[in-house]
Amino acid sequence: MRLAKFAALTNSHCWNEQAGEEWKTELQREIQDLTLEAENALEIWTSNGTVPVIREAPRLMDPELAGEVRGYYVEKRVNAQLRYLSTRFPKERKSENATKYIGPILFYASVVVVFTHTVMDFGAEPKESWLRVIVFLAASLPAFAAAVRTHRAAREYGRNALRPEATYHTLRELESRLAAESGPAAIFQTIGFCEQVLEADTREWMCLMREAEWFG
């Protein structure tokens, strides 16, 4: 919906009184399709991809109005996304670092337990209580390791940290470029570049999450 909103606002028909009604009708139809068939629409949208386009400023647009559009876009779109991304990728990175060694540790611990059990079989008769503990650990540690691995695969911590971090730095660069633009054509063009970056980020996330197995 955000992508549809800002694509509509940067459409030259949005600022053309003669084409305004047609623009509103098309936008309402697009929103209705997204609302009624959200799952199918997202699946088609994710798999079809998109062709980059250069956003053109409306003809004879006043530079002062273009500056107001830029201010609105920076506040409502760019800054909002930067705030979100600046908290997102550190959180994913923290989760990645906190869980990436648990699986291997549990796996190798289970190997040690099985080896210990084998050695004890060749030695003196172990106490029944110790034998039960060893058998329990030998059976449960691989299960816990598999559970951790499944959880990490479902959440995709590593890739979900790299993706927003890269988008964050790209968006920061485009924000600086947008602030330096003066003419309507350059402003709308840079806004279009920002939208392409955000759309690519959303598509990549959707592709990643559609293939990930979900476990509550």
PAFI-300399 format. One line per field, with one value per residue (C-alpha): x, y, z; residue in three letters. Coordinates in nm, 4 decimals, decimal comma, padded with zeros to 6 digits. Example, Ala and Ser with C-alpha at 12.3 -4.5 7.8 and 13.67 -1.06 7.14 Angstrom:
BEGIN
u <- [01,2300:01,3670]
v <- [-00,4500:-00,1060]
w <- [00,7800:00,7140]
resn <- [ALA:SER]
***
This chain:
BEGIN
u <- [00,0000:00,2866:00,4426:00,1072:00,0561:00,3883:00,3812:00,0455:00,1711:00,4683:00,2518:00,2205:-00,1555:-00,1894:-00,1015:-00,2995:-00,6556:-00,7780:-00,6457:-00,7271:-01,0529:-00,9015:-00,6067:-00,8390:-01,0424:-00,7320:-00,5891:-00,9147:-00,9262:-00,5683:-00,6318:-00,9501:-00,7628:-00,4948:-00,7548:-00,9801:-00,7098:-00,4167:-00,2536:-00,2808:-00,1816:00,1291:00,2281:00,1983:00,3688:00,6613:00,7220:00,6773:00,9475:00,9548:01,1248:01,3018:01,1560:01,2552:00,9920:00,9165:00,7993:00,4615:00,4887:00,5133:00,5249:00,6174:00,9614:00,8185:00,5512:00,8177:01,0101:00,6993:00,6553:01,0170:00,9704:00,6589:00,8288:01,1415:00,9425:00,6710:00,8697:01,2477:01,2835:01,0168:01,1962:01,5359:01,4022:01,2591:01,5708:01,8062:01,6378:01,5678:01,9083:02,0805:01,8002:01,8389:02,2174:02,1865:01,9565:02,1940:02,4945:02,2997:02,1845:02,4422:02,6651:02,3901:02,3193:02,6813:02,7497:02,4510:02,5445:02,9041:02,7900:02,5682:02,8684:03,0668:02,7813:02,7524:03,1291:03,1164:02,8399:03,0449:03,3534:03,1534:03,0211:03,3774:03,4576:03,2999:02,9267:02,7859:02,5198:02,1689:02,0978:02,4038:02,3141:01,9669:02,1094:02,3547:02,0890:01,8556:02,1264:02,2248:01,8639:01,7649:02,0707:02,0369:01,6660:01,7401:02,0073:01,7577:01,5010:01,7486:01,8486:01,4831:01,4113:01,7069:01,6085:01,2531:01,3600:01,6550:01,8380:02,1565:01,9994:01,7366:02,0227:02,2238:01,9276:01,7945:02,1475:02,2312:01,8981:01,9607:02,2965:02,1607:01,8637:02,0891:02,2900:01,9754:01,8425:02,1542:02,1214:01,7528:01,8289:02,0735:01,8329:01,6671:01,4583:01,1310:01,2732:01,5721:01,3558:01,1049:01,3829:01,5584:01,2264:01,1839:01,5256:01,4263:01,1069:01,2988:01,5320:01,2414:01,0485:01,3498:01,3961:01,0310:01,0421:01,3560:01,1993:00,8797:01,0745:01,2756:00,9741:00,7631:01,0279:01,1012:00,9247:00,7253:00,7108:00,5157]
v <- [00,0000:00,2401:00,1657:00,2253:00,5504:00,7115:00,5780:00,7539:01,0795:01,0896:01,0102:01,3158:01,2553:01,3240:01,6883:01,7251:01,8523:01,7120:01,3610:01,3765:01,1794:00,9050:00,8876:00,8535:00,5782:00,3790:00,4197:00,3063:00,0019:-00,0886:-00,0556:-00,2619:-00,5406:-00,5414:-00,5484:-00,8213:-01,0565:-00,9673:-01,3117:-01,3670:-01,0078:-01,0343:-01,3662:-01,2262:-00,9009:-01,0848:-01,3283:-01,0895:-00,8387:-00,4824:-00,2744:00,0398:00,3635:00,7273:00,9331:01,2491:01,5700:01,7082:01,9646:02,3271:02,2293:02,5186:02,4706:02,5773:02,3053:02,0507:02,1539:02,0949:01,7517:01,6736:01,7842:01,5716:01,2706:01,2984:01,3224:01,0648:00,8155:00,8437:00,9382:00,6893:00,4078:00,5127:00,5075:00,1612:00,0217:00,1714:-00,0389:-00,3445:-00,4617:-00,4258:-00,6378:-00,9059:-00,8959:-00,9442:-01,2443:-01,3887:-01,3607:-01,4995:-01,8159:-01,9069:-02,1114:-02,2889:-02,5508:-02,6589:-02,6652:-02,8916:-03,1168:-03,1699:-03,2083:-03,4950:-03,6546:-03,6289:-03,7857:-04,0780:-04,1273:-04,1206:-04,3798:-04,6028:-04,5738:-04,6547:-04,9697:-05,1003:-05,0089:-05,0808:-05,1199:-04,7621:-04,6657:-04,6896:-04,3231:-04,2066:-04,4325:-04,2811:-03,9281:-04,0165:-04,1837:-03,8858:-03,6384:-03,8486:-03,8451:-03,4890:-03,2842:-03,3555:-03,2741:-02,9394:-02,8691:-02,9433:-02,7152:-02,4267:-02,4805:-02,4878:-02,1671:-01,9896:-02,1112:-01,9837:-01,6407:-01,5937:-01,3718:-01,3374:-01,2318:-01,0239:-00,8282:-00,7722:-00,6698:-00,3780:-00,2621:-00,2318:-00,0580:00,1813:00,3002:00,3328:00,5341:00,7637:00,8402:00,9106:01,1332:01,3493:01,3634:01,4559:01,7412:01,8885:01,8785:02,2035:02,1575:01,9589:01,7115:01,6224:01,5994:01,3592:01,1543:01,1044:01,0228:00,7556:00,6119:00,5964:00,4105:00,1614:00,0865:00,0394:-00,1730:-00,3966:-00,4358:-00,5327:-00,7808:-00,9436:-00,9772:-01,1238:-01,3793:-01,4770:-01,5109:-01,7022:-01,9751:-01,9865:-02,2512:-02,0946:-02,2422:-02,0649]
w <- [00,0000:00,0749:-00,2620:-00,4323:-00,2407:-00,3297:-00,6845:-00,7214:-00,5695:-00,8060:-01,1077:-01,3295:-01,3613:-00,9887:-01,0546:-01,3762:-01,3254:-01,6575:-01,5869:-01,2150:-01,2255:-01,4387:-01,1977:-00,8962:-01,0641:-01,1526:-00,8040:-00,6403:-00,8672:-00,7788:-00,4043:-00,4308:-00,6106:-00,3414:-00,0652:-00,2045:-00,3316:-00,1097:-00,1102:-00,4865:-00,5613:-00,3428:-00,4993:-00,8509:-00,7518:-00,5917:-00,8762:-01,1701:-01,0752:-01,2023:-01,4694:-01,3378:-01,4716:-01,4497:-01,2684:-01,4605:-01,2980:-01,4074:-01,6843:-01,5734:-01,2067:-00,9806:-00,8172:-00,4828:-00,5051:-00,6001:-00,2882:-00,0760:-00,2319:-00,1486:00,2135:00,2510:00,0906:00,3046:00,6283:00,5571:00,3532:00,3737:00,7401:00,8459:00,6644:00,7996:01,1563:01,1020:00,9338:01,1947:01,4635:01,2490:01,1359:01,4798:01,6297:01,3618:01,3972:01,7732:01,7263:01,4665:01,6975:01,9931:01,8163:01,5525:01,7877:01,9827:01,7167:01,6595:02,0366:02,0992:01,8096:01,9193:02,2796:02,1672:01,9949:02,3192:02,5144:02,2717:02,2850:02,6661:02,6647:02,4382:02,6583:02,9702:02,8060:02,7848:03,1433:03,4775:03,5034:03,5332:03,7814:03,6409:03,7181:03,5266:03,2362:03,2159:03,2121:02,9366:02,7234:02,7735:02,6689:02,3684:02,2481:02,3404:02,2402:01,8639:01,8899:02,0543:01,7909:01,5122:01,6806:01,6948:01,3338:01,2249:01,4164:01,2564:00,9101:00,9596:01,0857:00,8462:01,0958:00,8909:00,5634:00,7412:00,8993:00,5811:00,3666:00,5783:00,6575:00,2865:00,2201:00,5092:00,3738:00,0190:00,1407:00,3435:00,0307:-00,1698:00,1106:00,0852:-00,2912:-00,2672:-00,0278:-00,2792:-00,5765:-00,6828:-00,9988:-01,0140:-01,2683:-01,0489:-00,7358:-00,8919:-01,0486:-00,7136:-00,5452:-00,8108:-00,7256:-00,3570:-00,4443:-00,6582:-00,3661:-00,1253:-00,3732:-00,4354:-00,0600:-00,0145:-00,3033:-00,1685:00,1762:00,0281:-00,1775:00,1299:00,3582:00,1061:00,0876:00,4603:00,6678:00,9485:01,2964:01,5663]
resn <- [MET:ARG:LEU:ALA:LYS:PHE:ALA:ALA:LEU:THR:ASN:SER:HIS:CYS:TRP:ASN:GLU:GLN:ALA:GLY:GLU:GLU:TRP:LYS:THR:GLU:LEU:GLN:ARG:GLU:ILE:GLN:ASP:LEU:THR:LEU:GLU:ALA:GLU:ASN:ALA:LEU:GLU:ILE:TRP:THR:SER:ASN:GLY:THR:VAL:PRO:VAL:ILE:ARG:GLU:ALA:PRO:ARG:LEU:MET:ASP:PRO:GLU:LEU:ALA:GLY:GLU:VAL:ARG:GLY:TYR:TYR:VAL:GLU:LYS:ARG:VAL:ASN:ALA:GLN:LEU:ARG:TYR:LEU:SER:THR:ARG:PHE:PRO:LYS:GLU:ARG:LYS:SER:GLU:ASN:ALA:THR:LYS:TYR:ILE:GLY:PRO:ILE:LEU:PHE:TYR:ALA:SER:VAL:VAL:VAL:VAL:PHE:THR:HIS:THR:VAL:MET:ASP:PHE:GLY:ALA:GLU:PRO:LYS:GLU:SER:TRP:LEU:ARG:VAL:ILE:VAL:PHE:LEU:ALA:ALA:SER:LEU:PRO:ALA:PHE:ALA:ALA:ALA:VAL:ARG:THR:HIS:ARG:ALA:ALA:ARG:GLU:TYR:GLY:ARG:ASN:ALA:LEU:ARG:PRO:GLU:ALA:THR:TYR:HIS:THR:LEU:ARG:GLU:LEU:GLU:SER:ARG:LEU:ALA:ALA:GLU:SER:GLY:PRO:ALA:ALA:ILE:PHE:GLN:THR:ILE:GLY:PHE:CYS:GLU:GLN:VAL:LEU:GLU:ALA:ASP:THR:ARG:GLU:TRP:MET:CYS:LEU:MET:ARG:GLU:ALA:GLU:TRP:PHE:GLY]
***
